[in-house]
Amino acid sequence: MTDDKQEIDSLIDAMAAYLGLPVEEAYRAGIAGHLAVAHTIAQDVLAFETSDEAEPAPVFKA
């Protein structure tokens, strides 16, 4: 078992306990997959540098 798998399994167990939700074994692989993708997306977002003066736009216009 890799460290990443152990970390994801620990996260699933901790959050399930915190939220009081049962996690069926059949769903663990899907939950782990979603957490791994969310982690990858979060790393991309956190890597985006902004200045300390950056302000959020009050209105988003596409």
Backbone as CSV, one residue per row, in Angstrom:
resi,resn,N_x,N_y,N_z,CA_x,CA_y,CA_z,C_x,C_y,C_z
1,MET,0.847,-1.175,0.000,0.000,0.000,0.000,0.894,1.240,0.000
2,THR,0.610,2.187,-0.884,1.425,3.398,-0.962,1.016,4.387,0.115
3,ASP,1.893,5.366,0.344,1.581,6.406,1.319,0.345,7.187,0.913
4,ASP,0.208,7.475,-0.402,-0.962,8.213,-0.872,-2.242,7.455,-0.569
5,LYS,-2.256,6.152,-0.818,-3.444,5.346,-0.540,-3.735,5.335,0.952
6,GLN,-2.696,5.224,1.756,-2.889,5.242,3.209,-3.445,6.584,3.669
7,GLU,-2.928,7.665,3.088,-3.414,8.991,3.450,-4.874,9.168,3.057
8,ILE,-5.225,8.721,1.854,-6.611,8.842,1.396,-7.531,7.982,2.256
9,ASP,-7.115,6.755,2.559,-7.928,5.888,3.423,-8.111,6.510,4.802
10,SER,-7.041,7.101,5.341,-7.134,7.753,6.649,-8.081,8.947,6.596
11,LEU,-8.014,9.698,5.500,-8.901,10.852,5.336,-10.360,10.409,5.251
12,ILE,-10.613,9.367,4.486,-11.977,8.842,4.377,-12.490,8.428,5.755
13,ASP,-11.683,7.693,6.495,-12.091,7.232,7.826,-12.331,8.400,8.776
14,ALA,-11.421,9.387,8.753,-11.543,10.527,9.659,-12.780,11.359,9.339
15,MET,-13.013,11.640,8.057,-14.164,12.456,7.695,-15.485,11.715,7.928
16,ALA,-15.482,10.421,7.678,-16.691,9.634,7.941,-17.022,9.669,9.431
17,ALA,-16.000,9.526,10.262,-16.218,9.575,11.711,-16.679,10.968,12.132
18,TYR,-16.035,11.997,11.600,-16.386,13.371,11.946,-17.827,13.702,11.553
19,LEU,-18.223,13.251,10.367,-19.573,13.537,9.875,-20.617,12.543,10.368
20,GLY,-20.165,11.465,10.983,-21.094,10.452,11.467,-21.743,9.671,10.338
21,LEU,-21.009,9.489,9.247,-21.551,8.783,8.085,-20.924,7.397,7.951
22,PRO,-21.740,6.413,7.658,-21.150,5.093,7.374,-20.585,5.093,5.953
23,VAL,-19.504,4.386,5.761,-18.914,4.257,4.421,-18.892,2.777,4.080
24,GLU,-19.706,2.411,3.112,-19.727,1.021,2.678,-18.470,0.729,1.875
25,GLU,-17.937,-0.463,2.055,-16.700,-0.869,1.385,-16.805,-0.728,-0.136
26,ALA,-17.963,-0.976,-0.683,-18.156,-0.893,-2.135,-17.951,0.526,-2.669
27,TYR,-18.097,1.544,-1.817,-17.979,2.929,-2.252,-16.607,3.541,-1.994
28,ARG,-15.755,2.857,-1.250,-14.455,3.432,-0.873,-13.594,3.788,-2.088
29,ALA,-13.556,2.936,-3.086,-12.717,3.203,-4.262,-13.189,4.466,-4.983
30,GLY,-14.494,4.646,-5.110,-15.027,5.847,-5.755,-14.738,7.103,-4.948
31,ILE,-14.886,7.010,-3.640,-14.593,8.155,-2.766,-13.117,8.505,-2.878
32,ALA,-12.256,7.489,-2.847,-10.815,7.709,-2.949,-10.465,8.364,-4.285
33,GLY,-11.097,7.929,-5.352,-10.845,8.516,-6.668,-11.219,9.982,-6.716
34,HIS,-12.363,10.322,-6.151,-12.804,11.718,-6.131,-11.865,12.574,-5.279
35,LEU,-11.412,12.044,-4.154,-10.481,12.791,-3.309,-9.149,13.014,-4.018
36,ALA,-8.670,12.022,-4.748,-7.407,12.158,-5.478,-7.526,13.231,-6.562
37,VAL,-8.646,13.258,-7.276,-8.862,14.282,-8.306,-8.989,15.660,-7.664
38,ALA,-9.725,15.754,-6.574,-9.882,17.034,-5.880,-8.529,17.554,-5.398
39,HIS,-7.676,16.662,-4.928,-6.339,17.047,-4.473,-5.518,17.611,-5.637
40,THR,-5.586,16.966,-6.780,-4.857,17.428,-7.957,-5.338,18.812,-8.386
41,ILE,-6.646,19.016,-8.401,-7.206,20.311,-8.768,-6.779,21.375,-7.758
42,ALA,-6.818,21.033,-6.484,-6.435,21.986,-5.441,-4.974,22.399,-5.583
43,GLN,-4.104,21.470,-5.949,-2.688,21.808,-6.125,-2.510,22.821,-7.246
44,ASP,-3.271,22.668,-8.335,-3.206,23.634,-9.430,-3.687,25.015,-8.978
45,VAL,-4.751,25.055,-8.219,-5.288,26.325,-7.733,-4.297,26.982,-6.771
46,LEU,-3.734,26.218,-5.854,-2.795,26.767,-4.877,-1.493,27.226,-5.522
47,ALA,-1.133,26.658,-6.660,0.104,27.041,-7.352,-0.049,28.370,-8.092
48,PHE,-1.276,28.837,-8.287,-1.513,30.090,-8.996,-1.155,31.256,-8.083
49,GLU,-0.175,32.037,-8.498,0.305,33.130,-7.653,-0.507,34.399,-7.886
50,THR,-0.820,35.071,-6.803,-1.482,36.365,-6.866,-0.709,37.332,-5.974
51,SER,-0.867,38.602,-6.230,-0.195,39.588,-5.394,-1.021,39.820,-4.131
52,ASP,-0.398,40.409,-3.148,-1.103,40.720,-1.902,-2.179,41.774,-2.125
53,GLU,-2.044,42.559,-3.202,-3.004,43.614,-3.486,-4.189,43.114,-4.321
54,ALA,-4.171,41.883,-4.763,-5.240,41.360,-5.606,-6.557,41.356,-4.843
55,GLU,-7.581,41.845,-5.491,-8.916,41.898,-4.892,-9.873,41.056,-5.739
56,PRO,-10.816,40.390,-5.103,-11.812,39.663,-5.904,-12.720,40.642,-6.636
57,ALA,-13.146,40.244,-7.801,-14.054,41.108,-8.564,-15.412,41.150,-7.870
58,PRO,-16.033,42.320,-7.741,-17.336,42.384,-7.095,-18.428,41.736,-7.935
59,VAL,-18.227,41.727,-9.267,-19.198,41.119,-10.175,-18.411,40.346,-11.217
60,PHE,-18.778,39.107,-11.437,-18.123,38.309,-12.464,-18.859,38.484,-13.769
61,LYS,-18.130,38.827,-14.817,-18.721,38.975,-16.148,-17.969,38.060,-17.092
62,ALA,-18.697,37.206,-17.789,-18.074,36.268,-18.725,-17.846,36.911,-20.057
